[in-house]
Amino acid sequence: MKLKIISTLSMLFVLTACSTTGYVVAPDKETASLRIISTESGNTPVWIDKTEGCINHDFLPGGEIAVLGAKANLMADRQAGRRIGMPLYRSDVHEKQQTELEVEAGVPISFYFAGVWVDGTNTRIDGYTYCVKEVDFTPISGANYEAEYFVDNIDGKEQCTIKLFDIVSENGNFIKKENQNYKLTTEPCK
């Protein structure tokens, strides 16, 4: 009986530890819409960071935006796959590798993607690569944004990076344009 109680309590602890409330905007604030995407299918946590000039891995209470990944969220809902009706939904990307949310407008926001991808082939894994990058910008009320985390060939080697796009209406159609006012932070805090 004692073992059953300990097992039940342990499982309950694991499940509640995996579930989070996530980032939310106060109801009286103006907002913008943000879609975050990781084209890498492994688990990619996305968290708010309030440290300027470097990436701080302190997990702020209520700072989780999502844990993205096609196989993510098997044990608990980690905010992946939400849709709020933003234009240009990425149907070419698995629903659990993206999420949409409201962010506070007129206030700078910083958030980082922490991803892992496997190097090698299906039959041989050469290693794992862990890569963290952060994006900082100030959303404009009513605007639509998309932040994409992906692996690219940068300076002759595969590295993760982030691009921030504005989703705007032009001649009656929505298009994506790279935002000109975001900052990419690549260095962890020491």
C-alpha positions as CSV (number, residue, x, y, z in Angstrom):
1,M,0.0,0.0,0.0
2,K,2.8,2.4,0.9
3,L,4.5,1.7,-2.4
4,K,1.3,2.4,-4.3
5,I,0.9,5.8,-2.5
6,I,4.5,6.7,-3.2
7,S,4.1,5.7,-6.9
8,T,0.9,7.7,-7.3
9,L,2.4,10.8,-5.6
10,S,5.5,10.5,-7.7
11,M,3.5,10.3,-11.0
12,L,1.3,13.2,-9.9
13,F,4.5,15.3,-9.1
14,V,5.9,14.5,-12.6
15,L,2.7,15.4,-14.4
16,T,2.2,18.7,-12.5
17,A,5.9,19.6,-12.9
18,C,5.5,19.2,-16.7
19,S,2.4,21.3,-16.9
20,T,2.8,25.1,-16.9
21,T,0.7,28.1,-17.1
22,G,2.9,29.8,-19.7
23,Y,3.2,33.4,-20.8
24,V,0.0,35.5,-20.8
25,V,-0.8,39.2,-21.3
26,A,-2.9,41.1,-18.7
27,P,-6.4,41.5,-20.1
28,D,-6.3,45.4,-20.1
29,K,-3.1,45.6,-22.3
30,E,-2.9,46.2,-26.0
31,T,-1.6,43.2,-27.9
32,A,0.1,42.0,-31.1
33,S,-0.1,38.4,-32.5
34,L,3.0,36.2,-32.6
35,R,3.6,32.8,-34.2
36,I,6.7,31.0,-33.1
37,I,8.0,28.1,-35.2
38,S,10.8,25.6,-34.9
39,T,11.5,23.8,-38.2
40,E,13.6,21.3,-36.2
41,S,11.3,18.5,-35.0
42,G,13.1,17.8,-31.7
43,N,11.9,19.4,-28.5
44,T,12.6,23.2,-28.5
45,P,11.7,25.1,-25.4
46,V,10.9,28.8,-25.9
47,W,11.1,31.0,-22.8
48,I,10.9,34.7,-22.0
49,D,14.3,36.2,-20.9
50,K,14.5,39.5,-19.1
51,T,18.3,39.8,-19.1
52,E,19.7,42.4,-21.5
53,G,22.7,41.6,-23.8
54,C,23.0,37.9,-23.1
55,I,20.9,34.7,-22.8
56,N,19.9,33.7,-19.3
57,H,18.6,30.1,-18.8
58,D,16.8,30.9,-15.6
59,F,13.2,29.7,-16.1
60,L,11.0,32.6,-15.1
61,P,7.7,31.6,-13.4
62,G,5.1,32.1,-16.1
63,G,7.8,32.7,-18.7
64,E,7.3,29.6,-20.8
65,I,5.9,30.4,-24.3
66,A,5.9,26.8,-25.5
67,V,7.9,23.6,-25.9
68,L,7.8,23.0,-29.6
69,G,8.5,19.7,-31.4
70,A,6.6,17.0,-33.4
71,K,7.1,14.6,-30.5
72,A,6.9,17.2,-27.7
73,N,4.2,17.4,-25.1
74,L,3.5,13.7,-24.8
75,M,3.1,14.0,-21.0
76,A,1.6,17.4,-20.6
77,D,0.3,20.4,-22.6
78,R,3.3,22.8,-23.1
79,Q,1.5,25.4,-25.2
80,A,2.4,24.0,-28.6
81,G,-0.1,23.8,-31.5
82,R,-2.3,26.8,-30.4
83,R,-4.0,28.8,-33.1
84,I,-5.5,32.2,-32.7
85,G,-6.3,32.8,-36.4
86,M,-3.2,34.5,-37.7
87,P,-2.8,34.8,-41.4
88,L,-0.3,32.6,-43.4
89,Y,-0.5,29.6,-41.1
90,R,2.4,27.3,-41.9
91,S,0.7,24.0,-42.9
92,D,4.1,22.8,-44.2
93,V,5.3,22.6,-40.5
94,H,3.9,20.1,-38.0
95,E,1.3,21.7,-35.7
96,K,3.3,20.9,-32.6
97,Q,6.3,22.7,-34.0
98,Q,4.5,26.0,-34.0
99,T,2.1,28.0,-31.8
100,E,0.3,31.3,-31.9
101,L,-0.2,33.7,-29.0
102,E,-0.9,37.3,-28.0
103,V,2.0,39.4,-26.8
104,E,1.9,42.8,-25.1
105,A,2.3,45.6,-27.5
106,G,4.5,48.7,-27.0
107,V,6.8,46.8,-24.6
108,P,10.1,45.1,-25.5
109,I,9.9,41.3,-25.4
110,S,12.9,38.9,-25.4
111,F,12.6,35.2,-25.8
112,Y,15.0,32.4,-26.6
113,F,14.7,29.1,-28.4
114,A,16.8,26.2,-27.0
115,G,16.9,23.4,-29.5
116,V,18.7,20.1,-30.0
117,W,19.2,18.4,-33.3
118,V,20.9,15.1,-34.3
119,D,23.9,15.0,-36.6
120,G,24.3,12.0,-38.8
121,T,22.1,9.6,-40.7
122,N,19.2,7.3,-39.7
123,T,21.6,4.5,-39.1
124,R,24.4,6.3,-37.4
125,I,24.2,9.3,-35.1
126,D,27.4,11.3,-35.0
127,G,26.2,13.5,-32.1
128,Y,23.8,16.0,-30.7
129,T,24.0,19.7,-31.1
130,Y,22.4,22.1,-28.6
131,C,21.9,25.6,-29.8
132,V,20.3,28.6,-28.1
133,K,19.5,31.9,-29.7
134,E,17.3,34.8,-28.6
135,V,15.3,37.5,-30.3
136,D,14.3,40.9,-28.9
137,F,11.8,43.3,-30.4
138,T,9.0,45.7,-29.5
139,P,5.6,44.5,-30.9
140,I,3.2,47.1,-32.4
141,S,-0.4,47.0,-31.4
142,G,-2.5,44.9,-33.8
143,A,0.5,43.7,-35.8
144,N,1.2,40.0,-36.8
145,Y,4.7,38.5,-36.3
146,E,6.4,35.2,-37.0
147,A,9.6,34.1,-35.3
148,E,11.2,31.1,-37.0
149,Y,14.0,29.1,-35.4
150,F,15.9,26.9,-37.9
151,V,19.3,25.4,-38.7
152,D,21.3,27.1,-41.5
153,N,24.8,27.0,-42.9
154,I,26.5,30.0,-41.2
155,D,30.2,30.7,-41.6
156,G,30.7,27.3,-43.1
157,K,29.0,25.2,-40.4
158,E,25.5,24.3,-39.4
159,Q,24.1,26.6,-36.7
160,C,20.8,27.6,-35.4
161,T,19.4,31.0,-35.9
162,I,16.2,33.0,-35.7
163,K,14.5,35.3,-38.2
164,L,11.6,37.6,-37.2
165,F,9.0,38.4,-39.9
166,D,6.2,41.0,-40.1
167,I,3.0,39.5,-41.6
168,V,1.4,42.4,-43.5
169,S,-1.4,43.0,-46.0
170,E,-0.2,44.2,-49.4
171,N,-2.7,44.7,-52.2
172,G,-5.3,42.5,-50.4
173,N,-2.9,39.6,-49.8
174,F,-0.9,38.8,-46.8
175,I,2.9,38.5,-47.2
176,K,5.9,38.0,-44.9
177,K,8.7,40.5,-44.8
178,E,11.8,40.2,-42.5
179,N,11.4,42.7,-39.6
180,Q,14.1,45.4,-39.7
181,N,14.0,46.2,-36.0
182,Y,14.8,43.0,-34.1
183,K,18.0,42.0,-32.4
184,L,19.4,38.5,-32.4
185,T,21.4,37.6,-29.2
186,T,23.7,34.6,-29.5
187,E,25.9,34.8,-26.3
188,P,24.9,33.1,-23.0
189,C,25.3,35.1,-19.8
190,K,28.5,34.3,-18.0
